[in-house]
């Protein structure tokens, strides 16, 4: 009984420290030179493991995935890696699988390879990736530093379609990003 009481007291002492973790998903974020609003966020899981947390930022909140994908306005998806299971190789595999589900357009293949190049650098738990669409291109930012710029609204639609498309990587994550 005493051991259990000590455990609970120790846990209560840790709560203030746990609550001070950085919030990488603020309600408002300035991206693409514009204030964007967090539309929703969720956790990507696979086989009961949490892999990353994702947040969707838009100009005006929406539950319409098709409208978000089709829009030519600043939009962003933020990913925070929450698992050491994510490696460069696994991220490359996941990106390729996601694009296969999102689009059949062979014209964007060179741009997919450009995106995969960003993931060649070591990926660690705690890394934050922002995929920021500014009309005409997607800027990829890793841990606050620009890593690549990839042209095209068609690329934005295919990339964001990984999470928001008709065949998303995880249906529950899509719902969470749409604020549902």
Buried (B, 14 or more C-beta within 10 A) or exposed (E): EEEEEEEEEEEEEEEEEEEEEEEBBEEEBEBBEBEBBBBBBBBBBEEEEEBBBBBBBBBEEBEEBEEBBEBEBBBBBBBBBBBEEBEBEBBBEBBEEBBEBBBEEEEBEEBBEBBBEBBEEEBEEEBBBBBBBBEEBBBBBBEEEEBBEBEBBEBBBBBBBBBBBEEBBBEEBBBBBBBE
